[in-house]
Amino acid sequence: MTLNDHNCDNILSKSHIEKRNTQRLELMSPIVCSIKFKDYPDVVAIVRNIGTGGMLVEFQTEFGLDDVDEGTCCTVTDMLPPCYHTLNRIPGSVEWIYHKFVGIAFTERLFRDDDALRDWCRRLKISHRNVATDNV
């Protein structure tokens, strides 16, 4: 799958409130992943929190994010050992950027609900805790 094979338009049309009212889990055992933006080489990042529809990633530095804007399509692949490898070229788009932190919305919901997300963390032995949601 290439970055042009998925459409980021449906992500950007959802309301901010709808997206942020889902539960997010802060990963106490962060996942290392590679993020592919446009035609640039993969960039290594750490997943700091994850929800059913997106994730917060932290890059080592802001350097290299100059050409990345809100709406930029990307793919996410975890760098877990093969027996735990579950995020393989997951399509998404950049929702926001703040210094070296980037919010990524998945093109399609990755987990059916919050329970499935927690089960995924338990199955991969990823310690986590709930992040408060916005209730606007």
N, C-alpha and C positions, 0 to 999 in steps of 0.2 A: 504494500500500500504506500502510495506517495502522499505528500501533503496536499496535493491537488485532488486526490481521490475522495476527500470528504468536504462537506460544506459547513462552514462555521456560521452561516447566517442565522440558523435556527437558534443557536446559543444566544446571540446578541439580541434577539427579539424578546426574550423572557424578561420579566421585571426583576429588578435587583432584590426586592423583598422576597419574592417567591424563591429565588435561588438561595438566599441567606437564611431562610427559615428551616432549612433541613439541618439535621444534626451533623456536627463535624467532630472528628476524633483527633486530638493532639497525639502524635506518635511519640511516645517516650523512648522508643527504639526506632529512630528515624530510618527510612528506607532510602538508599542511594539509588538514583535513577539517571538515565540519560534523556535529555530533551532535545528534540530536533526541530529547529525553527527554519522555515523556508529552505534554502539550498545551502545552509551553513552546516559545518560539521556538528556532530552531537556535542552537547554541553552537559557536564556532570552537575547534578544538583541533589539536594537532600529534601525529601518530602517531609514537611513539618506537621501538616495536618491534612486530613482527607475526609471527604464527605461522599454522599451517593452521587453527586453531580460534579465534583471538582476537587482540586487540591491546592495547597499552598506549598510552593517550593522555594528553597533558598539556594542561591548560587554562591560560590566562593567569593565572588567579586562582582561589581557592576560592569566591569570591563567585558565587552562583547555583547551587551544588551542594548547598545545604541540603536540598532536597526530593528529592534523588537518593539512593537506598539500594541495598544489594545486592539483586539480583533485579529492579531497575527495567528495564523494556524500553526499547530505544532503536533508532535506525537511524543508520547511518554513511554519509556521502556524501563522496567526495574532492572537492577543489577544484582538481584538475589541469586543464590546458588540455583542450579537447574531444577532441583527437586521442589523449590519454593517459587520459582519464576511464574508470575501470574499476570503482570502488566506488560503486554507485548505490543508495542506500537499502538497505544491507545490514542485515538485522535481527539483533539481539543482545540481550544483557542485561548489566547491571553485575555483575561478580564481586566486586570490591573497590574501595574508595576510600581513598586516603591523601593528605590535603591536596588538592593540585590534580592528582593523578595518579589515573587510573581504568583499571581492567582490564575489558575488554569481551570476553565470549565470544560468538562468532557462533552464531546459532540452528542453522545447518547449516555443516558444514566448507566453508570458502571455497576452499581449494586441496586437490587430491586427495592430495598428499604434499609432503614438504619440497623435492624437486626442482622441482615445479611452482611453489612459492613463490619459490625462487631464480630460476627462469626468468622469472617475472613481474617481479621486481625488475630483472633484466638488461634485459628488454624495455622497461621504462619508464625505464631509465638511472638507477635509484635505487641509489646505493652503499650497501653494507650489510656487516655482519659477523655471524658466529654469536654467539649468546648461549648460555652454558653451560646445560644442562638439569639438572633435579633428578633424580637417580638414586637414589630411595629404595627 
